[in-house]
């Protein structure tokens, strides 16, 4: 969340962020509650100071005045408790509203209503021109006997799937390939909890506001993660790091679960929008330095691009417009990979920069070279997400006979297999 001092000093900049991100927050109420908190804190501190002073002087009071002094101290103690309760209530109300205030935007973020107005920055590779009628990934997967959506739907409902045979190997191959690439770049691989407490979801800004997209367990306060960003970014929550530890470079691997609420009738065929998937996520925790944050944003974007290039997949990079930008992001780049069945690019990666927004929620701090405690900056980006990445892999590398050629980069993780061929 934003520092209340920043909001107090830059209200118009925050209002502009609300307007551009299409997020309604009563900022006047936020500022009014801030004033109440400051007044309550002044009153509490004054009463507490008076209580301490009288307690210290009690031993000097004459015996004839001791009873009256004790009665006065008792009343003062009640006043202190009341003032403390009022302060706690005001601070809790203010925090509830602060969690809804969006992050400010990088000046370079383009304006736009939704994802259709994201700004294309570059294209890499050219869509393949087929000399035959290409199949989509569902038809390919069924013919290769590596995908079964029909039986999965009977067992688990819509937006579910079975992978089998070489389909399982292909998914494991892209995940392992991605993880080893990140390890080569100095990232710490992490297998993470799939269930987390509300503090971790709130700390990474998935709560409040994302409740409809997440699965919550009954009987306790636990959530299934929609991305390993949550447990990885929260890994050092509540700690004060040493500046020499930074940057933290972590790569989390996990299953991910999303309800996909509000997408009824959208992307219903195949593997594009499903409830459960696997992902490798890269997370950076660095110093509170604008230039350093920007550099890491470019690095994590390039990391994902390298994987797509190695898998010989055409893609483009877009600068996400303000109307498509989430509450916590300062700026976000999406990578969209060419998917022949969609006759267009489909999102496969999102690279986000948050500044202190997540760190303030998580109490994730560091002590700088001068001994000052500061909030960290955080960033993240997809390394690879499956089975969505299987869509362009299967469709772009398909052959006329229904087989699929495995890119050279993945063959070591596929037992040396060069292609997947139809069965029967």
C-alpha positions in Angstrom: 0.0 0.0 0.0 1.0 3.6 -0.3 2.6 5.5 2.6 0.0 7.7 4.1 2.5 10.5 4.2 2.8 10.3 0.4 -0.9 10.4 0.0 -1.2 13.4 2.4 1.5 15.3 0.4 0.4 14.2 -3.1 -3.4 13.8 -3.1 -3.9 14.8 -6.7 -1.3 12.3 -8.0 -3.1 9.6 -6.1 -6.5 10.8 -7.4 -5.1 10.6 -10.9 -4.0 7.0 -10.3 -7.5 6.1 -9.1 -9.0 7.7 -12.2 -6.6 6.1 -14.7 -6.9 2.7 -13.2 -10.7 2.9 -12.9 -10.6 2.2 -9.2 -13.0 4.1 -6.9 -11.6 5.0 -3.5 -13.0 7.8 -1.2 -9.7 9.6 -0.9 -11.3 12.4 1.1 -12.4 9.8 3.7 -8.8 8.4 3.7 -7.4 11.9 4.5 -10.1 12.6 7.1 -9.3 9.3 8.9 -5.6 10.2 8.7 -6.4 13.4 10.5 -8.4 11.6 13.2 -5.5 9.1 13.7 -3.0 11.9 14.2 -5.3 13.7 16.6 -5.9 10.5 18.5 -2.2 9.7 18.6 -1.5 13.2 20.0 -4.2 12.8 22.6 -3.0 9.3 23.6 0.6 10.3 23.8 -0.3 13.3 26.0 -2.4 11.2 28.4 0.2 8.4 28.5 2.9 10.9 29.3 0.8 12.4 32.1 0.1 8.9 33.5 3.8 8.1 33.5 4.6 11.4 35.2 2.0 11.0 38.0 3.1 7.4 38.5 6.7 8.4 39.1 5.6 11.2 41.5 3.2 9.1 43.5 5.9 8.2 46.1 6.4 11.9 46.8 2.8 12.6 47.6 1.9 13.4 51.2 0.0 10.6 53.0 -3.0 12.9 53.4 -3.2 13.5 49.6 -2.3 9.9 48.5 -5.9 8.6 48.3 -7.0 11.5 46.1 -3.8 11.0 43.9 -4.6 7.3 43.5 -8.2 8.1 42.5 -6.9 10.6 39.9 -4.4 8.1 38.6 -7.1 5.5 38.3 -9.3 7.8 36.3 -6.3 8.8 34.2 -5.6 5.1 33.5 -9.2 4.7 32.2 -8.8 7.7 30.0 -5.6 6.3 28.6 -7.3 3.0 27.8 -10.2 4.8 26.1 -7.8 6.9 24.1 -5.8 3.8 23.1 -9.0 2.1 22.0 -10.0 5.1 19.9 -6.6 5.3 18.3 -6.6 1.5 17.5 -10.1 1.8 16.0 -9.1 4.8 13.9 -5.9 3.1 12.7 -7.8 -0.1 11.7 -10.3 1.9 9.8 -7.6 3.8 8.0 -5.7 0.6 7.1 -8.9 -0.9 5.6 -9.2 2.0 3.3 -5.4 2.2 2.5 -5.5 -1.4 1.2 -7.9 -0.2 -1.5 -5.8 2.8 -2.7 -4.1 1.9 -5.9 -0.4 2.4 -6.5 0.7 5.4 -8.6 1.7 4.9 -12.2 5.0 5.3 -14.0 4.8 8.4 -16.2 5.4 6.1 -19.3 2.3 4.0 -18.7 0.1 4.4 -21.8 -3.6 5.5 -21.5 -6.3 3.1 -22.6 -9.6 1.5 -21.6 -8.6 -2.2 -21.6 -6.2 -4.8 -22.9 -7.2 -4.0 -26.5 -5.4 -0.6 -26.1 -2.1 -2.0 -24.7 0.8 -0.5 -26.6 2.9 -2.9 -28.6 6.6 -2.4 -28.0 8.1 -5.0 -30.3 7.6 -8.3 -32.1 10.1 -11.1 -32.2 9.8 -13.9 -34.8 7.2 -14.2 -37.6 4.0 -16.3 -37.5 4.5 -19.5 -39.4 2.9 -19.9 -42.8 1.5 -23.4 -43.1 1.4 -25.4 -46.3 -1.6 -27.3 -44.9 -4.7 -26.6 -42.8 -3.3 -26.4 -39.2 -5.0 -28.1 -36.3 -5.7 -26.4 -33.0 -4.0 -27.7 -29.8 -7.1 -29.7 -28.8 -7.3 -31.6 -32.0 -3.6 -32.2 -32.0 -3.6 -33.3 -28.3 -6.4 -35.8 -28.9 -4.7 -37.2 -32.0 -1.4 -37.5 -30.2 -3.2 -39.1 -27.2 -1.7 -36.6 -24.8 -4.8 -34.5 -23.9 -8.2 -35.5 -22.6 -10.6 -32.7 -21.8 -13.9 -34.6 -22.2 -13.3 -37.0 -19.4 -11.8 -34.3 -17.2 -15.0 -32.3 -17.6 -17.1 -35.3 -16.4 -14.9 -35.7 -13.3 -14.0 -32.1 -12.4 -16.2 -29.8 -14.3 -15.4 -27.2 -16.9 -12.0 -25.6 -17.5 -10.2 -28.8 -16.5 -8.0 -31.3 -18.4 -5.9 -34.5 -18.3 -2.4 -34.5 -19.7 -1.0 -38.0 -20.4 1.8 -39.8 -22.2 4.2 -37.3 -23.9 1.9 -34.5 -22.8 3.0 -35.0 -19.2 6.7 -35.2 -20.3 6.3 -32.0 -22.4 4.9 -30.1 -19.5 7.6 -31.3 -17.1 10.2 -30.5 -19.8 9.2 -26.8 -20.1 9.0 -26.4 -16.3 12.4 -28.0 -15.8 14.0 -26.1 -18.7 12.7 -22.9 -17.2 13.8 -23.7 -13.7 17.3 -24.6 -14.8 17.6 -21.5 -16.9 16.7 -19.4 -13.8 19.2 -21.3 -11.6 21.9 -20.6 -14.2 21.1 -16.9 -13.8 21.5 -17.1 -10.0 17.9 -17.4 -8.9 17.1 -19.6 -5.9 14.7 -22.3 -6.8 11.8 -22.7 -4.4 9.1 -25.3 -4.0 6.4 -23.4 -2.1 3.3 -23.9 0.1 0.1 -24.1 -2.0 -2.1 -23.0 0.9 -1.3 -19.6 2.5 -2.8 -17.4 5.2 -4.7 -14.2 4.5 -1.7 -12.2 5.6 0.3 -13.4 2.6 -2.6 -12.8 0.2 -3.2 -9.3 1.6 0.5 -8.6 1.7 0.9 -9.3 -2.0 -2.3 -7.3 -2.8 -4.5 -10.2 -3.9 -6.8 -9.2 -1.0 -8.9 -7.3 -0.7 -10.4 -7.3 -4.2 -9.4 -10.7 -5.5 -11.6 -12.9 -3.4 -13.8 -14.0 -6.3 -10.8 -15.3 -8.2 -9.3 -17.3 -5.4 -10.2 -20.6 -3.7 -10.7 -20.4 0.0 -10.7 -23.5 2.3 -13.6 -24.0 4.7 -13.1 -24.1 8.4 -9.9 -22.0 8.5 -8.4 -18.9 7.0 -6.4 -20.5 4.2 -6.2 -19.8 0.5 -5.0 -21.8 -2.5 -2.4 -19.7 -4.3 -3.1 -18.4 -7.9 0.7 -17.9 -8.3 3.8 -18.7 -6.4 4.4 -14.9 -6.3 2.4 -15.0 -3.1 4.5 -17.3 -0.9 7.8 -16.3 -2.6 7.3 -12.6 -2.2 6.1 -13.2 1.4 9.0 -15.5 2.2 10.8 -12.9 4.3 7.7 -10.9 5.5 8.1 -9.2 8.8 11.9 -9.3 8.6 14.5 -6.6 8.3 17.1 -7.7 5.8 20.7 -6.5 5.5 21.4 -4.4 2.4 24.2 -6.9 1.5 21.5 -9.6 1.0 19.8 -7.7 -1.7 18.7 -8.3 -4.4 16.9 -11.5 -3.5 16.4 -13.5 -6.7 13.9 -16.3 -6.3 12.2 -18.7 -8.7 9.1 -20.4 -7.3 7.6 -23.5 -8.8 4.1 -24.6 -7.9 0.6 -25.6 -9.0 -1.7 -22.6 -9.2 -5.5 -22.4 -8.8 -7.8 -19.7 -10.1 -11.6 -19.6 -10.2 -11.8 -17.6 -13.4 -14.9 -15.9 -12.1 -16.5 -13.5 -14.5 -15.2 -15.3 -17.6 -18.3 -17.4 -18.4 -18.4 -18.1 -22.1 -14.8 -16.7 -22.7 -12.0 -18.9 -23.9 -14.0 -22.1 -23.2 -12.2 -24.4 -25.6 -8.9 -26.0 -24.7 -6.2 -25.0 -22.3 -6.1 -21.2 -22.5 -8.2 -20.4 -19.4 -8.3 -23.2 -16.9 -8.7 -23.6 -13.1 -5.4 -25.4 -12.3 -2.0 -25.0 -13.9 1.7 -25.2 -13.2 4.0 -22.2 -13.2 7.6 -21.1 -12.6 7.6 -17.5 -11.3 10.6 -15.2 -10.9 10.5 -12.7 -8.0 13.0 -9.9 -7.2 13.3 -8.1 -3.9 15.7 -5.2 -4.2 16.7 -1.9 -2.7 14.2 1.1 -2.7 15.8 2.6 -5.8 13.9 3.7 -8.8 16.7 3.0 -11.2 17.4 -0.4 -9.8 13.8 -1.4 -10.0 13.6 -0.4 -13.6 16.8 -2.4 -14.4 15.4 -5.5 -12.8 12.1 -5.0 -14.7 14.0 -5.2 -18.0 16.0 -8.2 -16.7 13.1 -10.4 -15.7 11.3 -9.5 -19.0 14.4 -10.5 -21.0 14.6 -13.8 -19.0 11.2 -14.8 -20.2 11.9 -13.7 -23.8 15.0 -15.9 -23.9 12.9 -19.0 -23.1 10.4 -18.2 -25.9 13.2 -17.6 -28.3 14.9 -20.9 -27.3 11.6 -22.7 -27.9 11.3 -21.1 -31.3 8.0 -19.3 -30.6 7.0 -15.9 -32.2 5.8 -13.4 -29.6 5.3 -9.7 -29.0 5.8 -7.5 -25.9 3.2 -4.9 -24.9 3.2 -2.1 -22.4 0.0 -2.6 -20.4 -2.3 0.5 -20.4 -3.7 2.2 -17.3 -7.2 0.7 -17.8 -5.8 -2.8 -17.8 -3.3 -2.2 -15.0 -4.0 -3.8 -11.6 -4.2 -2.0 -8.2 -0.6 -2.7 -7.1 1.4 -2.3 -10.3 3.5 0.8 -11.1 4.1 -0.6 -14.6 3.6 -3.9 -16.3 4.8 -5.6 -19.5 2.9 -8.5 -21.0 4.4 -11.1 -23.4 1.9 -12.5 -25.8 2.9 -15.6 -27.8 1.5 -16.4 -31.3 -1.2 -19.0 -31.2 -2.3 -20.1 -34.7 -5.8 -21.3 -33.5 -6.5 -17.8 -32.2 -5.0 -16.2 -35.3 -3.4 -13.8 -32.9 -1.2 -13.4 -29.8 -2.2 -14.8 -26.5 -0.8 -13.6 -23.1 1.7 -16.0 -21.6 3.8 -13.8 -19.3 3.3 -10.7 -17.1 6.2 -8.7 -15.7 5.2 -6.3 -12.9 6.9 -3.6 -10.9 5.5 -2.6 -7.5 8.0 -0.3 -5.8 7.1 -0.4 -2.0 3.5 -1.3 -2.4 3.7 -5.0 -1.5 6.6 -4.5 0.9 4.7 -2.1 3.1 1.9 -4.6 3.4 4.3 -7.4 4.2 6.6 -5.3 6.5 9.4 -6.4 4.2 12.3 -4.0 5.0 16.1 -3.7 4.9 18.7 -1.7 6.7 20.7 0.4 4.2 24.4 1.3 4.3 23.7 4.2 6.7 21.7 2.0 9.1 18.3 3.5 8.0 15.5 0.9 7.8 13.6 1.2 4.5 11.0 -0.8 2.7 12.1 -3.0 -0.2 11.0 -2.8 -3.8 9.5 -6.0 -5.3 9.0 -7.2 -8.9 7.8 -10.4 -10.5 7.3 -12.1 -13.9 6.3 -15.4 -15.2 9.1 -17.7 -16.3 6.8 -20.3 -17.8 3.2 -21.3 -17.2 1.7 -24.6 -18.4 -0.5 -25.8 -19.9 -1.1 -22.5 -21.6 2.4 -22.5 -23.1 1.6 -25.9 -24.6 -0.9 -24.2 -27.0 1.8 -22.3 -29.0 4.3 -25.2 -28.6 1.9 -27.7 -30.2 0.3 -25.4 -32.7 3.5 -23.7 -34.0 5.5 -26.9 -34.3 2.9 -29.2 -35.8 3.4 -31.2 -39.0 1.0 -32.1 -41.7 0.8 -35.7 -40.5 -0.4 -34.5 -37.0 2.9 -35.0 -35.3 4.7 -32.2 -33.4 8.4 -31.5 -33.6 10.0 -30.9 -30.2 12.2 -27.8 -30.1 15.9 -28.6 -29.7 16.1 -26.8 -26.3 13.5 -29.2 -24.8 14.8 -32.5 -26.2 17.3 -33.1 -23.3 14.3 -32.9 -20.9 12.2 -35.2 -23.1 14.6 -38.2 -23.0 16.0 -37.2 -26.4 12.7 -37.4 -28.2 12.6 -35.3 -31.4 8.8 -35.4 -32.0 5.5 -36.6 -30.7 3.7 -38.7 -33.2 0.0 -39.8 -33.4 -0.9 -43.1 -31.9 -2.6 -46.0 -33.7 
